[in-house]
Amino acid sequence: MKVEFTLDVLKPHSPDSYLVAQGLMTLEGVSRVRIKVEELDQKTASLQIHIEGNNLSLEDITEKLASLNCAVHSLDEVICEEFD
């Protein structure tokens, strides 16, 4: 099953968004990661992370983000699509 998640995430300035995307790409089933910076302040960045792939585990994604010092504020969108 193809799955897409859109997450609202808060992270410190380090690691940068590119390293977060690379970390998420290492997860099983992930085929695409898109990160958009929504807001930036002195110490943190609010991100919108869109992640796509096959049979993704939201638990694995949130654990990977936590290991990168990122906090998931909310799961804003879920799309599931079954292949024929």
N, C-alpha and C positions, 0 to 999 in steps of 0.2 A: 504494500500500500504506500502510495506517495503521501508524504506528510509535510505540511508547512506550519511553522510557528512564527508569530511575531511577538517579541518580548520587549517590555520596558525595563531597562537595566541601568543601574547606577554604578559607575566605576571611578576609581581614582585616576589621576592623569597618567600614572604608570601602572600597568603596561598600556601601550598605545592601542588604538582600535585595530590596527593591522595585526598585532600579536594576538589579540583576542580572536579575531577572525581565523588566524592560522591555528590557534588552539582548538576552536570549534570544528575546523575541517578535519582534525585528526579523529573525530568520533566516528564510530561505525555507522555507515549509511548516509552520512552527510555528503551532499553533492554541491550545495551552494550556500554561501553566507553573505548577507548584505548588512552592513552596519551604517546607520545614519546618526550623526551627532545632533541631538535635539536641543541641548542646552549645555553651556560650558560655564563653570564658575571657577573660583580660585583654586579649589582642591579637587573637584569632581566633574564628571561629564555624565549627562543623561543621554542614553543611547536607545535607539530603536533597532533591535536586531531581528532580522528576518532570516530564518534558517530552513532549508529545504532538503529533502532526501527520502530514502526508502526506510520504512519501519523505524523511524526515529524514536528515541526514548527521551521524554522530557526530563526524567530523573537524571539521566546521563548528562544532558545539556546543562541543567542547573548545577550539578556537581562540578562540571568542568568550569563553568563561570565562577563558582565559589572558589575554586582552586586558583583562579586568576584575579582574586580580590574583587569580584563583581557581585552585586546584589540584584536579584531579580525582583522588581517591584510588582509586575503584573504580567500575566499572559493575556495579550490583547487580541490575538486572533489565532484560530486553528483552522486549517483546511486539510481534509483527508480526501484522497481520491483513490479509488480502486481501479487497477489496471484490468483490461479484458484479457 
